Amino acid sequence: MNDVILASPVLLQGSAPTAEALSITQLILDAGPVVKAVMLVLVLMGLASLFVFGAKAVRMARARGANKRFLDAFWADEGGWSTERLEALYAGLDGFKAAPAAALFRAGYVELAKVMSAPPPPPGTDAHGADLDNVHRALRRTSVTELTALETLLPVLATTGSTAPFIGLFGTVWGIMDSFIGIAANKSAGLDVVAPGIAEALVATAIGLVAAIPAVMFYNALVRRVQVLEAELDAFADDFLNVVRRHFLRS
């Protein structure tokens, strides 16, 4: 009896999994097909998040830089506001293709040109109020279009941030189920049976968190940049309407 008791710890120690067997790489290679599929999906989601963040960060940086250059040109004092000055700004819009504010100016200028070339309204009508509303609608419509283009692909980051942990948790639950099935099949609850399955299952959750946390940070950063650009566009639209009201649609 004593010999058996003394020998049992040695047997347990010999049956324990080695450090190499529990390395992250080996756990991933030894994982079941479902857990491997979950890990692959999470890796692809993480890579997609990196790509979206890089592409949108570059796009928004260009938009802010081009916006600043266009606004500097718009507010440059060249003898006050006149039709010739607006025409000169409109002719030079090709140099500000990345600027959302330039797109707003283009839409507002085109609508203003239509308004000013239209025949005079009947006496007693509030023509200038209606004309200003037309310009405002053109600016608002273009602002929505530009902001929608800036927000394209941001749902990829939001989806990754919200679903990746749950996808990883699914892989973990499936791996633990496999571990219990292995315990039942081997009729043994030793460390060599339990540890690898539990460890590889937890790797899926870890990969899910690694994919989700940066995605949430990227999403918040890009949404903040979109909000800043939206504020700039709203301010420019109000300023452009004031210029039109004071210098081009006066009674």
Backbone bond lengths (Angstrom), bond angles and torsions (degrees), N, CA, C in turn:
res aa  C-N    CA-C-N  psi(-1)  N-CA   C-N-CA  omega(-1)  CA-C   N-CA-C  phi
1 M - - - 1.457 - - 1.516 111.14 -
2 N 1.369 116.40 -46.07 1.455 119.80 179.55 1.510 111.39 -63.61
3 D 1.362 115.81 -39.07 1.465 118.22 179.49 1.512 110.90 -61.92
4 V 1.300 116.81 -39.35 1.472 119.61 179.98 1.513 110.69 -66.68
5 I 1.334 115.50 -42.31 1.471 119.76 -179.35 1.515 110.16 -64.22
6 L 1.322 117.89 -41.86 1.464 119.99 -179.88 1.512 111.79 -69.58
7 A 1.286 117.17 -29.39 1.464 118.98 -176.28 1.512 111.91 -82.18
8 S 1.322 117.91 -23.47 1.454 119.72 -173.48 1.525 113.87 -63.20
9 P 1.363 120.98 -39.15 1.452 119.04 176.58 1.515 112.06 -61.71
10 V 1.313 117.71 -36.56 1.461 119.96 179.45 1.507 110.47 -64.29
11 L 1.341 114.34 -42.11 1.460 118.01 178.93 1.510 111.17 -63.25
12 L 1.335 116.39 -41.61 1.458 119.28 179.07 1.516 111.42 -64.64
13 Q 1.343 116.27 -40.11 1.454 119.80 179.51 1.515 110.65 -65.18
14 G 1.301 117.90 -37.71 1.449 120.18 -179.71 1.505 112.78 -70.97
15 S 1.325 116.75 -26.87 1.455 119.21 -178.87 1.514 113.20 -86.68
16 A 1.333 118.22 -7.52 1.458 120.32 -178.90 1.520 110.35 -68.85
17 P 1.328 118.74 145.00 1.458 121.32 179.40 1.513 111.37 -67.12
18 T 1.290 116.98 145.77 1.469 122.07 179.79 1.521 110.30 -78.37
19 A 1.343 115.60 167.88 1.470 120.58 179.38 1.523 111.04 -64.95
20 E 1.365 115.82 -35.70 1.466 118.63 179.22 1.521 111.11 -64.68
21 A 1.350 116.15 -37.27 1.461 119.48 -179.57 1.519 111.84 -68.50
22 L 1.343 117.36 -25.47 1.454 121.20 -179.42 1.524 112.67 -102.06
23 S 1.329 119.12 13.42 1.457 120.93 174.90 1.523 109.53 -68.76
24 I 1.328 116.36 154.04 1.458 120.82 -176.26 1.528 110.88 -59.15
25 T 1.332 116.12 -45.46 1.465 119.52 -178.90 1.516 111.49 -61.40
26 Q 1.328 116.28 -45.01 1.458 119.74 -178.93 1.524 111.59 -67.55
27 L 1.327 116.38 -35.96 1.457 118.90 177.91 1.524 111.07 -63.71
28 I 1.334 116.37 -39.70 1.461 119.85 178.75 1.525 110.46 -66.51
29 L 1.335 116.45 -42.01 1.465 119.63 -179.61 1.523 111.85 -67.34
30 D 1.337 117.22 -33.44 1.462 120.95 -177.49 1.525 113.12 -88.08
31 A 1.333 117.36 -2.62 1.461 119.64 -177.33 1.526 110.83 -67.20
32 G 1.319 115.05 157.82 1.458 120.20 177.88 1.515 111.78 -71.04
33 P 1.334 117.78 167.81 1.462 120.76 -176.64 1.525 113.17 -61.92
34 V 1.322 117.79 -37.42 1.463 119.83 -179.57 1.524 110.25 -67.67
35 V 1.323 117.34 -45.12 1.458 120.58 179.49 1.524 110.51 -64.85
36 K 1.335 117.10 -38.95 1.465 119.81 176.85 1.521 110.93 -63.21
37 A 1.336 116.79 -40.39 1.465 119.94 178.13 1.526 110.71 -62.87
38 V 1.328 116.72 -41.09 1.463 120.82 177.70 1.526 110.53 -62.21
39 M 1.328 116.84 -44.68 1.463 120.19 178.99 1.520 111.29 -62.19
40 L 1.339 116.52 -40.74 1.464 119.89 179.48 1.522 111.28 -63.29
41 V 1.333 116.43 -43.56 1.463 120.07 177.69 1.522 110.99 -60.41
42 L 1.315 117.29 -42.16 1.462 120.81 -179.34 1.517 111.40 -67.40
43 V 1.320 117.48 -39.07 1.467 120.05 177.50 1.528 110.12 -64.00
44 L 1.328 117.44 -42.80 1.462 120.78 178.19 1.525 111.28 -63.45
45 M 1.320 117.06 -39.63 1.468 120.13 177.40 1.519 111.27 -64.73
46 G 1.336 116.26 -39.59 1.460 119.37 177.47 1.519 112.42 -64.76
47 L 1.333 116.65 -42.18 1.467 120.25 178.16 1.525 111.09 -65.90
48 A 1.331 116.27 -39.64 1.468 119.54 177.26 1.526 111.03 -62.34
49 S 1.324 116.77 -38.64 1.463 120.02 177.92 1.519 111.38 -63.71
50 L 1.321 116.83 -42.49 1.466 119.88 177.55 1.524 111.61 -61.97
51 F 1.331 116.54 -42.54 1.456 120.35 179.74 1.529 111.19 -64.28
52 V 1.334 116.28 -45.43 1.463 119.63 -179.13 1.523 110.80 -63.52
53 F 1.324 116.72 -43.85 1.457 118.94 -179.92 1.522 111.19 -62.39
54 G 1.333 117.45 -44.79 1.455 119.74 179.76 1.517 112.08 -62.11
55 A 1.337 116.86 -46.36 1.463 120.64 -178.01 1.525 111.22 -65.28
56 K 1.335 117.28 -45.55 1.455 119.82 -177.56 1.525 111.90 -72.14
57 A 1.329 117.89 -33.66 1.464 119.86 177.59 1.520 110.55 -64.31
58 V 1.326 117.05 -42.01 1.474 120.36 177.51 1.523 110.36 -65.12
59 R 1.341 116.62 -44.14 1.476 120.83 -179.96 1.519 111.40 -61.04
60 M 1.319 117.66 -43.21 1.459 120.32 -178.02 1.528 111.45 -72.78
61 A 1.321 116.57 -34.21 1.467 118.83 176.23 1.532 110.56 -64.39
62 R 1.323 116.44 -41.61 1.467 119.37 176.42 1.526 111.49 -64.22
63 A 1.330 116.21 -39.75 1.464 120.18 -179.71 1.527 110.80 -63.85
64 R 1.306 117.40 -42.60 1.466 119.70 -179.64 1.526 111.08 -68.00
65 G 1.339 116.47 -40.59 1.458 119.03 177.87 1.519 111.99 -64.69
66 A 1.338 116.79 -44.94 1.463 120.40 179.32 1.525 110.69 -67.26
67 N 1.333 117.43 -36.08 1.464 120.49 176.43 1.519 111.29 -59.75
68 K 1.329 115.79 -45.04 1.464 119.61 -179.11 1.527 110.77 -62.39
69 R 1.330 116.55 -43.12 1.466 119.14 179.83 1.522 111.56 -65.35
70 F 1.336 116.73 -39.76 1.461 118.92 179.71 1.526 111.12 -67.88
71 L 1.340 117.27 -42.94 1.462 119.47 -179.73 1.526 111.22 -64.49
72 D 1.329 116.81 -35.17 1.467 119.41 174.96 1.522 110.71 -62.15
73 A 1.325 116.03 -41.95 1.472 119.74 178.05 1.527 111.02 -68.96
74 F 1.326 116.67 -36.67 1.467 119.80 -177.93 1.525 111.44 -66.55
75 W 1.342 116.10 -39.43 1.460 119.45 -176.39 1.523 112.88 -93.77
76 A 1.327 117.66 2.10 1.465 119.28 177.60 1.525 109.83 -62.55
77 D 1.308 116.65 130.94 1.471 120.95 -176.85 1.521 109.24 -81.67
78 E 1.315 115.18 108.11 1.462 120.26 179.33 1.528 109.98 -126.40
79 G 1.325 115.71 50.97 1.451 118.82 177.13 1.508 114.58 91.48
80 G 1.318 118.00 20.29 1.455 120.32 177.45 1.515 112.08 85.73
81 W 1.343 114.06 178.54 1.450 120.38 -176.64 1.522 110.32 -85.80
82 S 1.309 115.10 133.54 1.453 121.63 178.06 1.521 108.60 -154.56
83 T 1.331 115.58 166.69 1.462 119.76 177.73 1.517 110.76 -61.71
84 E 1.331 116.57 -36.94 1.469 120.07 -179.60 1.524 111.22 -65.11
85 R 1.330 116.29 -36.74 1.463 118.84 -179.83 1.533 110.32 -68.23
86 L 1.340 117.79 -42.18 1.456 119.94 176.76 1.521 111.54 -62.83
87 E 1.335 116.08 -39.35 1.465 119.52 178.23 1.523 111.20 -63.44
88 A 1.352 116.30 -38.61 1.467 119.51 178.78 1.531 111.14 -66.15
89 L 1.327 116.40 -40.74 1.466 119.49 177.04 1.525 110.61 -64.25
90 Y 1.314 116.62 -41.54 1.463 120.71 -179.95 1.528 110.75 -64.54
91 A 1.323 117.08 -38.21 1.463 120.24 -179.81 1.521 112.38 -68.46
92 G 1.336 117.11 -25.23 1.461 120.22 -178.29 1.511 114.40 -97.78
93 L 1.340 118.47 15.26 1.461 121.19 -176.93 1.521 113.32 -69.72
94 D 1.328 117.74 -19.15 1.473 119.43 179.07 1.526 111.92 -62.75
95 G 1.318 116.99 -21.98 1.457 120.12 178.17 1.516 113.95 -82.87
96 F 1.341 116.89 -2.46 1.469 120.98 -178.28 1.528 110.46 -128.92
97 K 1.333 117.34 42.15 1.453 120.82 -175.71 1.528 112.81 -63.44
98 A 1.325 117.52 -28.81 1.465 120.46 -177.82 1.524 112.79 -86.92
99 A 1.336 118.24 -1.24 1.460 121.59 -175.23 1.522 110.81 -92.89
100 P 1.323 119.10 117.60 1.471 120.11 175.27 1.524 112.54 -61.73
101 A 1.332 117.52 -33.12 1.463 120.15 178.74 1.522 111.10 -64.32
102 A 1.332 117.01 -34.13 1.462 120.14 176.83 1.521 111.12 -65.75
103 A 1.332 116.70 -36.26 1.466 120.03 176.32 1.527 110.42 -65.29
104 L 1.325 117.13 -38.95 1.460 120.35 176.34 1.524 110.67 -63.20
105 F 1.323 116.81 -43.95 1.459 119.97 179.45 1.524 110.86 -62.23
106 R 1.326 117.06 -41.16 1.463 120.09 178.85 1.534 111.08 -58.78
107 A 1.352 115.59 -47.67 1.462 119.54 -179.71 1.527 111.02 -64.14
108 G 1.338 116.80 -42.71 1.453 119.84 179.70 1.518 112.43 -66.36
109 Y 1.333 117.01 -39.53 1.466 120.35 179.79 1.524 111.03 -65.96
110 V 1.338 116.64 -43.32 1.470 119.80 179.80 1.523 110.45 -62.15
111 E 1.324 117.66 -43.03 1.463 120.68 179.50 1.521 110.90 -67.69
112 L 1.326 116.97 -38.73 1.463 120.27 177.93 1.526 110.98 -64.62
113 A 1.327 116.42 -39.40 1.457 119.39 177.75 1.532 111.34 -62.92
114 K 1.325 116.90 -39.42 1.467 120.18 177.06 1.524 110.69 -63.84
115 V 1.331 115.32 -42.07 1.463 119.70 -178.31 1.519 110.94 -65.05
116 M 1.321 116.76 -44.34 1.463 120.31 -176.09 1.521 112.14 -73.04
117 S 1.339 117.47 -23.90 1.464 120.21 179.20 1.522 112.78 -89.84
118 A 1.338 117.35 -6.75 1.465 120.98 179.93 1.522 109.85 -74.09
119 P 1.344 118.49 152.94 1.469 121.14 177.87 1.518 110.98 -63.23
120 P 1.316 118.27 150.95 1.474 120.65 -179.04 1.517 111.51 -62.75
121 P 1.321 117.00 143.30 1.472 120.84 -179.12 1.523 111.37 -75.53
122 P 1.310 117.28 166.43 1.475 120.53 176.75 1.517 110.99 -62.00
123 P 1.312 117.78 150.39 1.472 120.43 178.19 1.530 111.55 -60.28
124 G 1.317 115.14 145.21 1.458 120.78 177.16 1.512 114.72 90.32
125 T 1.317 118.79 -3.16 1.470 121.26 179.23 1.522 109.69 -98.46
126 D 1.313 115.06 150.33 1.472 120.37 178.52 1.535 108.79 -85.09
127 A 1.327 115.28 73.84 1.463 120.10 -175.10 1.518 111.06 -67.32
128 H 1.338 116.74 -42.13 1.456 119.26 -175.67 1.528 111.62 -65.46
129 G 1.339 116.43 -35.95 1.460 118.84 177.62 1.520 111.95 -63.95
130 A 1.326 116.74 -42.54 1.461 120.04 178.26 1.521 111.09 -67.37
131 D 1.342 116.47 -39.82 1.468 119.52 179.61 1.525 110.71 -64.49
132 L 1.328 116.47 -40.74 1.463 119.85 179.39 1.523 110.58 -65.60
133 D 1.319 117.52 -36.12 1.470 120.60 176.35 1.525 111.00 -63.51
134 N 1.325 117.07 -38.02 1.467 120.13 177.92 1.525 111.25 -62.93
135 V 1.322 115.97 -43.89 1.466 120.05 178.43 1.530 110.22 -64.06
136 H 1.333 115.76 -42.27 1.474 119.65 179.78 1.519 111.39 -62.10
137 R 1.325 117.60 -41.46 1.461 119.99 179.19 1.528 111.21 -64.71
138 A 1.319 116.63 -38.98 1.471 119.76 178.34 1.528 110.57 -63.49
139 L 1.337 116.57 -41.33 1.461 120.00 178.80 1.523 110.85 -65.77
140 R 1.334 116.13 -42.87 1.460 119.65 -177.59 1.520 110.74 -66.40
141 R 1.309 116.62 -41.71 1.465 120.17 -179.70 1.527 110.74 -62.48
142 T 1.306 116.80 -43.25 1.468 120.35 179.82 1.522 111.08 -68.76
143 S 1.336 117.28 -36.07 1.467 120.05 177.94 1.524 110.79 -62.09
144 V 1.336 116.99 -43.32 1.464 120.42 178.44 1.525 110.38 -62.73
145 T 1.333 116.91 -40.91 1.466 120.53 179.81 1.524 111.28 -63.13
146 E 1.331 116.76 -44.56 1.465 120.66 -178.84 1.523 111.34 -66.32
147 L 1.306 117.56 -42.78 1.460 120.26 -179.89 1.523 111.39 -67.58
148 T 1.322 116.60 -36.50 1.463 119.66 176.80 1.522 110.97 -62.81
149 A 1.338 116.55 -39.67 1.463 119.99 178.00 1.528 111.12 -65.42
150 L 1.338 117.21 -37.83 1.459 120.27 178.62 1.531 111.80 -67.65
151 E 1.322 116.53 -31.72 1.462 120.61 -177.34 1.527 112.95 -85.94
152 T 1.324 117.29 -2.67 1.460 119.97 179.17 1.531 110.21 -59.66
153 L 1.321 116.28 137.91 1.467 126.02 179.44 1.535 113.85 76.50
154 L 1.321 118.23 -8.98 1.467 118.02 176.27 1.532 112.24 -62.56
155 P 1.344 119.41 -32.08 1.469 117.76 174.97 1.523 114.19 -58.62
156 V 1.342 117.84 -23.17 1.472 119.62 175.82 1.520 110.20 -61.65
157 L 1.329 116.32 -42.61 1.464 120.43 179.01 1.528 110.55 -67.78
158 A 1.329 116.57 -43.20 1.461 119.38 179.73 1.526 111.34 -63.45
159 T 1.328 116.35 -41.19 1.459 119.93 179.42 1.524 111.31 -65.37
160 T 1.331 116.60 -42.50 1.464 120.30 178.40 1.522 111.18 -62.87
161 G 1.319 116.31 -44.68 1.459 119.73 -178.66 1.515 113.46 -64.75
162 S 1.330 116.84 -32.48 1.463 119.53 -176.04 1.526 113.74 -91.26
163 T 1.332 117.52 -27.42 1.472 119.13 -173.80 1.524 113.97 -106.42
164 A 1.328 118.54 -23.80 1.466 119.98 -176.59 1.528 112.77 -57.96
165 P 1.341 119.90 -43.56 1.473 117.60 177.97 1.516 112.99 -60.47
166 F 1.331 117.28 -36.54 1.456 119.75 -179.17 1.529 111.65 -73.01
167 I 1.343 116.03 -35.09 1.466 118.59 175.32 1.525 109.77 -64.82
168 G 1.338 117.07 -42.84 1.457 120.13 176.12 1.514 112.04 -63.01
169 L 1.335 116.50 -38.17 1.459 119.83 177.80 1.532 110.93 -64.42
170 F 1.341 116.24 -37.04 1.457 118.99 176.02 1.526 110.72 -60.48
171 G 1.345 116.37 -44.34 1.461 119.58 176.99 1.516 112.05 -61.15
172 T 1.340 116.18 -38.11 1.463 119.88 178.81 1.528 111.36 -65.49
173 V 1.319 115.92 -45.74 1.465 119.75 179.53 1.527 110.59 -61.64
174 W 1.340 115.59 -42.21 1.467 118.56 179.46 1.529 111.09 -64.64
175 G 1.333 117.53 -40.98 1.462 120.68 178.97 1.519 112.02 -64.29
176 I 1.334 116.49 -39.50 1.460 119.52 177.98 1.527 110.65 -66.53
177 M 1.331 116.34 -37.75 1.460 119.07 175.86 1.524 110.85 -60.42
178 D 1.334 116.06 -43.34 1.462 119.62 177.13 1.523 111.00 -60.93
179 S 1.330 116.41 -38.54 1.467 119.67 179.94 1.522 111.01 -63.70
180 F 1.317 117.28 -43.37 1.467 119.65 178.53 1.518 111.58 -67.09
181 I 1.340 116.69 -35.10 1.463 118.87 175.98 1.523 110.17 -64.17
182 G 1.366 116.41 -39.54 1.465 120.23 177.12 1.511 111.85 -64.90
183 I 1.340 116.50 -37.37 1.469 119.79 177.61 1.524 110.28 -63.19
184 A 1.339 115.39 -43.43 1.462 118.82 -179.03 1.524 111.14 -67.21
185 A 1.352 116.41 -38.84 1.463 119.75 -178.44 1.523 111.18 -67.76
186 N 1.333 117.54 -41.00 1.459 121.42 -178.51 1.529 112.58 -85.68
187 K 1.334 115.06 -9.64 1.462 119.98 -177.23 1.519 111.06 52.58
188 S 1.329 113.79 42.07 1.465 119.77 -178.93 1.520 108.35 -148.92
189 A 1.329 116.74 139.71 1.462 122.18 177.23 1.519 110.19 -113.35
190 G 1.332 117.14 29.88 1.444 120.62 -179.98 1.517 112.32 -69.09
191 L 1.318 114.90 164.57 1.459 121.09 -177.95 1.522 111.83 -61.72
192 D 1.337 116.84 -34.24 1.454 119.95 -179.08 1.521 112.17 -67.34
193 V 1.316 118.02 -22.37 1.463 121.86 178.84 1.525 110.82 -89.59
194 V 1.322 116.64 -40.92 1.459 120.98 -172.51 1.530 112.79 -82.59
195 A 1.327 116.91 -45.28 1.463 120.88 -168.84 1.527 114.18 -59.76
196 P 1.336 120.61 -50.54 1.467 118.46 -176.87 1.524 113.21 -60.25
197 G 1.327 117.41 -43.95 1.459 120.02 -178.95 1.512 112.28 -64.04
198 I 1.344 117.14 -43.93 1.461 120.43 178.48 1.521 110.76 -64.78
199 A 1.321 117.59 -41.77 1.460 121.16 -178.67 1.517 111.53 -64.37
200 E 1.342 117.60 -46.61 1.462 119.50 -179.85 1.524 111.15 -66.64
201 A 1.327 116.59 -30.48 1.460 119.11 176.41 1.522 111.12 -66.96
202 L 1.318 117.05 -40.49 1.461 120.67 179.83 1.526 111.94 -69.66
203 V 1.320 117.76 -26.24 1.465 120.71 176.40 1.521 110.00 -60.92
204 A 1.329 117.96 -37.20 1.469 121.04 179.05 1.529 110.59 -61.74
205 T 1.318 117.11 -43.12 1.463 119.87 177.66 1.525 110.98 -64.69
206 A 1.324 116.56 -40.95 1.462 119.96 179.35 1.528 110.88 -61.43
207 I 1.333 117.57 -44.23 1.466 120.67 179.00 1.524 110.11 -64.38
208 G 1.341 117.12 -37.53 1.459 120.08 176.92 1.518 112.08 -60.76
209 L 1.325 116.79 -41.91 1.464 120.32 178.66 1.532 111.03 -69.02
210 V 1.320 116.61 -38.51 1.468 120.12 178.59 1.528 110.55 -63.25
211 A 1.327 117.39 -34.62 1.462 120.60 177.76 1.524 111.56 -76.81
212 A 1.330 117.58 -35.75 1.460 120.91 -172.59 1.524 113.06 -79.49
213 I 1.319 117.79 -43.18 1.473 120.21 -173.68 1.524 112.07 -61.72
214 P 1.351 120.50 -50.23 1.466 118.51 176.60 1.529 112.66 -62.74
215 A 1.338 117.62 -35.28 1.465 120.15 -179.62 1.522 110.92 -61.32
216 V 1.326 117.10 -42.42 1.464 120.39 178.03 1.527 110.67 -64.60
217 M 1.330 116.89 -42.23 1.465 120.26 178.87 1.527 110.42 -64.65
218 F 1.337 117.39 -43.49 1.462 120.54 178.14 1.530 110.87 -61.46
219 Y 1.324 115.92 -43.75 1.469 120.08 -177.98 1.526 110.95 -61.91
220 N 1.315 116.88 -46.43 1.465 119.94 -179.58 1.524 111.47 -62.79
221 A 1.332 116.52 -40.25 1.463 119.85 179.92 1.524 111.17 -64.74
222 L 1.329 117.21 -43.59 1.462 120.19 -178.27 1.529 111.67 -71.20
223 V 1.328 116.94 -37.62 1.466 119.57 177.12 1.522 110.46 -62.11
224 R 1.310 116.53 -38.36 1.465 120.19 177.06 1.523 110.49 -62.58
225 R 1.315 118.12 -41.27 1.462 120.86 179.06 1.522 110.87 -66.71
226 V 1.318 117.00 -37.80 1.469 119.91 176.63 1.526 110.07 -63.87
227 Q 1.312 117.66 -39.96 1.459 120.94 179.15 1.520 111.23 -63.98
228 V 1.329 116.97 -38.66 1.465 120.10 177.69 1.530 110.23 -64.56
229 L 1.337 116.57 -44.65 1.458 119.74 178.21 1.523 111.38 -64.62
230 E 1.319 117.19 -37.21 1.460 120.23 177.57 1.524 111.10 -62.78
231 A 1.335 116.70 -41.21 1.463 120.27 177.58 1.532 110.49 -63.68
232 E 1.332 117.41 -40.07 1.456 120.77 178.23 1.530 111.43 -63.60
233 L 1.339 116.34 -41.10 1.462 120.15 179.69 1.531 111.17 -67.48
234 D 1.327 117.12 -41.10 1.463 119.89 178.37 1.530 110.77 -62.92
235 A 1.321 116.10 -42.55 1.466 119.40 178.97 1.523 110.82 -64.78
236 F 1.328 117.67 -41.80 1.462 119.91 179.56 1.529 111.01 -66.06
237 A 1.332 117.56 -40.03 1.463 120.21 178.71 1.525 110.79 -60.74
238 D 1.340 117.12 -43.18 1.467 120.09 178.09 1.526 110.95 -64.18
239 D 1.323 116.97 -42.32 1.460 120.46 179.57 1.528 111.64 -64.39
240 F 1.324 115.99 -41.59 1.466 119.22 179.97 1.525 110.83 -65.07
241 L 1.329 116.88 -40.44 1.460 120.12 177.01 1.524 111.49 -62.92
242 N 1.323 117.63 -38.16 1.462 120.57 177.25 1.523 111.24 -64.52
243 V 1.326 116.39 -41.32 1.466 119.89 177.49 1.519 110.62 -62.09
244 V 1.327 115.96 -45.05 1.469 120.15 179.97 1.525 110.47 -62.95
245 R 1.332 117.07 -42.95 1.463 120.80 -177.41 1.530 111.31 -65.60
246 R 1.304 117.40 -40.58 1.475 120.65 -173.68 1.520 113.30 -82.36
247 H 1.350 116.14 -31.64 1.473 117.17 -169.96 1.525 114.28 -114.80
248 F 1.330 118.14 -17.31 1.467 119.02 -173.44 1.516 114.04 -125.83
249 L 1.316 117.97 -21.39 1.481 120.34 179.68 1.517 111.11 -124.39
250 R 1.301 116.01 38.86 1.452 119.88 177.84 1.529 110.12 -76.68
251 S 1.323 115.44 151.11 1.472 120.30 -179.96 1.536 109.86 -71.84
